[in-house]
Amino acid sequence: MMYGYGNMISPTNRLFSGGGGASPLWNGLLAYYTADNTPNDALGSYNGTLVNGATYGTGVINQGFSLEGVNDYVNLGNNLDFDGSTAFTFNFWVNKNANKFHSIISKQGASPNYTGYIFRINQTGTGKLELIINSTSTNRIFCASSDSVPSSIYSMVTVTYDGSQNANGVKFYINGVDAGLITTANTLTTSISNSNDCILGAAPLGGNQYLSGLMDEGSVFNVVKTQSEITELYNSGLAKQYPN
């Protein structure tokens, strides 16, 4: 299908309010990055730093992070750490402009195990979403979407994971639509927690996976967002910005 258009995290949900009342859509929200001339978390907990010339360009709402795909990224520090038994949802708007690996968010340890996680778009023109949790033949989850992310246009890309340590607990969405699931490895047995920095737009410990393009309206949750919630985030093709 083609589409247009270091702190350990507690599993306890955080509920945030906006527009005069609490919105269930933001249940479990840990961090939100508007990229509107700031790398900081709109909630104030997990602020970022622009690295190696990362800057701002046209966002899906106002501005977005502009990354050249060589060595720049946004560093969030040793935060947003998950142990493999905690649910999460990563939701970002991405406009990629090259056929390569594009890391969206990663928190990885060093070779050979690459303990931790990476959510990325794969290379060689296929543009499928991938979630890799650890990277050894005997202890990892490796999943990809069936469908692909287009180039040169903003798309909302989402992955959810239910904390079951099983690949069946992973789902991918592109622009709010279920993007299918292909499982390559399903053997996770140990914690993925690590003390490395969480990074937007790169995975330096895992090779040249710097995002080339734009990224905007990024959110991290410690719950599995439902498809109806993800559709609401997509908001009929117009990004829904926290806390609206």
N, C-alpha and C positions, 0 to 999 in steps of 0.2 A: 504494500500500500504506500502511495506517495502522499506526502503531507505538505500543504502550503501554510501559507501564511507565516601545663597539661592537666585538663580537668575531665574526670570521668563523668559521663552523663547519667544522671539518675533517670530511671524509667518513669518516674512520676510526671504526669502531664503538667504543663504550665498553660494557664488560660489567660489570654490577653484580651483587653477590651479596646474598642475603637468606635467612633461615631456615637458615643453615648451609651453603649452597652456591650456586653460580652458577645462575641461571635464564635460559635462552635467551629467555624472554618479554621480559626487560629489555635485550636486545641493542640497542645504539644509543641508549639513553635518554640524553637531554641534560638534561632538567629535569622535575620532577614537583611539582605544587602540590596539597597536601592541603586547603588552606584551613581547616585546623583551628586557628583563632585565630592564624594567621600567614600573611602573603603570601609567605613565603620558599620557595625551592626546597628540597625534601627532600634533594637531593643537595648543596646548598650553593653551587652555582656561579652561578645566575642569580636572585638574590633580588629580591623585588618591594616596592613601596610602595603603600599604599592612598591614593587621591587623591579629593578632593572629597567626603568622607563615605562612601566605600565601606566596607562593614562585613561582618558575618558573619550567616548565617541557617542554616536547616536544610539539611544536606547529604545526599547519597546515602549517605555514611559520615560520621558525626559532623557537623561544620560544613561550610558552603560559603560562597563569596563571595556577598553580597547586594548587588545593584546596582539603582538606581532608574530607570535609563534616561534620565536627564537630562544628567548631566555627570560621574558618578563612574566610576572604573575602577581597574585595577591596573597600575602602571608597572613594567616589567622592565628599563628602561634600554636602552642601545644594545647589545643582545645578541640571540642567536638569529637571526642574519643568514644568509640563504642567497643563493647567486648565480644560481640558476635551473638549474644543472647538478648540483646536489646533491639527493639524495632526502630526503624528510621524511615524517613522519606526525604529525598533530595529533589528539589524542584527548581529549575533554572530556565530562563530564556536564553537561547544561544543562536548566534548567526555566524556560522563557520564559512571560511572562504578558501579552503584548500582541502585536498585529499590526503589526510595524514591522521595520526592519532591526535585527538583533542581531549586532554584531560579537563574535566569540569570541576570536580572536587576530589581531593585525595588526602589520605593520611596514612603513609606507608613507612614501614621500617626498611632497613637496608637489605641488600642481597645476602643470601640466596632466598630467604623466605618472604621478603616484602610483607611482613606482618602488618595488617591493617586493611584499608579498603581504597578502591579507586572507582569512580564513576566516570566513564569516558565515551567518546565516539571513536569507532575504530577506523582503520586506514584503508588504503587501496580503493577508495571510491565507493565502498559499500555503505559507509555511513551508519552502521548499526550501533545502537547503544550497548555498552557493556558494563557489567558490575563484576569486579574481581575482589574477593575477600580472601586475603592471603594468596600466596603464589607458589605452592609446592604441590607435587603430584599426589601427596598423601594427606594434605590438610588444606583444602580450599573450596570455595564456591566460585565458579566461573560461568556466568550467564550472559547471553546476548539477546537483543530484540530480533524478531523476525523482520521487522520493517526498518526503514532507513530514514535518517534525518537529512533533509535537503540542504544544499549549499546556497549561500548568498541571500538568505531570507531568515528572519527570526522565526524560530520554532520553540515551543515550550516542551522541554524534555524532563521526564520524571522517572524515578525509580523508587519502589517501595520494597521494604524487607521486613518480615515479621518477627525476626529474632529466633526463629526455629532452628537455626544452624542447618537448614535444608534449602536447596535451590528452589523447591516448590513454593517457598515463601517469598520469592522475588517476582515483581511485576514491573513491566516497563510501559510507559505511555508517551506518545508524541502528540502534542496539541490536544491532550485530554482523551485521546483514543488509545485503547489497549493495543500495544505494538507487538504482541506475541512474545514467546519465550523459547530460546534455544539453550539447553544446558550442556556444557562441556565437562564440568567437574562438580561433584557433589559429595565432598568428603570432609567437611569442616567439623573438627572435634575439639579444638582448643580456643582459648581467648585470642582475640585479635587486637587487644588493647596495646598501645605503644606510646612512647614519649616524643614522637616526631611531630613536626608542625603540620597543621592542616593547611592546605593550599587550594586556592581557586585558580584554575587555568593552567596548572602544571602538575607534573609528578616527577620531579628531578631525580628521585631515588630509583625511578623505574625507567629511565631513559628519556629520549627526546619526545615528550608528549605534551609540549606546550600548545595551548589553544591559539589558533590563528583566526582572529575575528573579534566578535563582540559578545559580551555576556551581560545579562541584566536581570533584575528582580529575582535574586536567588534566595531560596528559603530552605532551612533545615529543620525537620521535626523529629521528635523521638516517639512518634506513633506512625502507624500505617494509615495514610490518608485514603479514603475510599474513592472510587472512580467518580462519584457524584461531586465530591469535594474537589478533586483534581479538575473536573470539568468547570466547576465554579472558579477555580484559580485561572483557568484559561479564559473564562468569562466571554464566551462567544468570539474569541479572537482578539479581545482587548485585555491586556494583562491586568489582573486585579492586584493592586498594591496594598500591602499592610499599612494601616489597619482598616482600610475601607471595606 
